[in-house]
Amino acid sequence: MKKFTLLFSTFFALLLLVGCTAARNIENSKKLRAGMTKNQVLAIMGRPIEDEAYCKPDVWFYHVETIWADGLDTRDECMPLVFENGKLVGWGNNFYTRYSTRGVRNASEIKAAPETLKTN
């Protein structure tokens, strides 16, 4: 019984920690502005997720939601930030989808502003 209690407590603590990180990333994303350098974004958001297959040098991902309680940072639980020439051009899944699927060569071709994240 002690093993079960310890395992449950550890699992609950991990979920709480992930939830805090997600909330912090959502709150920090409200400070982002197009044109920021990668260093300015790092100062606001901290280090992005770096060890997943979907990570790219000019698209950074930050955990913003827990969909799967598996402890992994899957792409569908993350907010992408898109850079061109070292400058932030947009963020959010709506922006990233338009940016990556329309063959856009320059973010200025996308007329809509980055999505606004809603907190529950």
C-alpha positions in Angstrom: 0.0 0.0 0.0 2.9 2.4 0.7 4.2 1.8 -2.8 0.9 2.7 -4.3 0.6 5.9 -2.2 4.2 6.9 -3.1 3.6 6.2 -6.8 0.3 8.1 -6.8 1.8 11.1 -4.9 4.7 11.2 -7.4 2.4 11.1 -10.3 0.2 13.9 -8.9 3.3 16.1 -8.2 4.5 15.6 -11.8 1.0 16.6 -13.1 1.0 19.7 -10.9 4.5 20.7 -12.0 3.6 20.3 -15.7 0.4 22.4 -15.1 2.4 25.2 -13.5 4.9 25.2 -16.5 2.0 25.4 -18.9 0.3 28.2 -17.1 3.6 30.1 -16.8 4.2 29.7 -20.6 0.8 31.0 -21.4 1.2 34.0 -19.2 4.7 34.7 -20.5 3.4 34.4 -24.2 1.3 37.5 -23.6 4.5 39.5 -23.5 5.7 38.4 -26.9 5.8 40.8 -29.8 6.6 40.2 -33.5 10.1 41.4 -34.3 11.7 40.2 -31.1 15.1 38.5 -31.3 15.6 35.0 -30.2 17.5 36.3 -27.1 14.6 38.5 -26.2 12.2 35.6 -26.5 14.5 33.4 -24.4 14.5 36.1 -21.7 10.7 36.0 -21.5 9.9 32.4 -22.2 13.0 30.5 -21.1 14.4 27.5 -23.0 12.1 25.9 -25.5 11.6 22.1 -25.8 14.7 20.9 -27.5 14.8 17.1 -27.5 11.7 16.2 -29.6 11.6 15.2 -33.2 9.3 18.1 -34.1 11.7 20.7 -32.9 13.4 22.9 -35.5 15.9 25.7 -35.3 13.4 28.4 -36.4 10.3 27.0 -34.8 10.5 26.7 -31.0 7.9 24.8 -29.0 6.7 25.6 -25.4 4.4 23.3 -23.4 1.0 25.0 -22.8 -1.5 22.2 -22.2 -1.6 18.7 -20.9 -3.7 16.4 -23.1 -2.0 13.2 -22.4 -1.0 12.3 -18.8 2.2 10.5 -20.0 4.8 13.1 -19.0 5.9 13.7 -22.6 5.7 17.0 -24.4 3.8 16.1 -27.6 3.4 18.7 -30.4 -0.3 18.9 -29.8 0.4 20.1 -26.2 2.7 22.9 -27.3 2.7 26.4 -28.7 5.0 27.0 -31.6 7.0 30.2 -32.0 8.1 30.9 -35.6 11.3 32.9 -36.4 12.6 34.3 -39.7 16.1 35.7 -39.9 16.4 35.5 -36.1 13.2 37.5 -35.5 9.9 36.3 -34.1 7.3 36.5 -36.8 4.3 34.8 -35.2 3.2 32.2 -32.6 0.4 29.8 -31.9 -0.9 26.8 -33.6 -3.2 28.7 -36.0 -0.2 30.9 -37.2 2.1 27.9 -37.5 -0.5 25.9 -39.5 -0.9 28.7 -42.0 2.8 29.4 -42.1 3.8 25.7 -42.7 1.1 24.5 -45.0 0.6 27.3 -47.5 4.1 27.3 -48.9 4.6 30.7 -47.3 8.1 32.0 -47.9 7.7 35.1 -45.8 5.6 35.5 -42.7 4.4 38.9 -43.9 2.2 37.0 -46.4 0.1 35.9 -43.5 -2.5 38.7 -42.9 -4.0 37.4 -39.6 -2.4 38.2 -36.3 -1.1 35.3 -34.1 -3.7 33.5 -32.1 -4.5 34.5 -28.6 -4.2 31.7 -26.1 -7.2 31.3 -23.8 -6.7 30.1 -20.2 -9.3 27.8 -18.7 
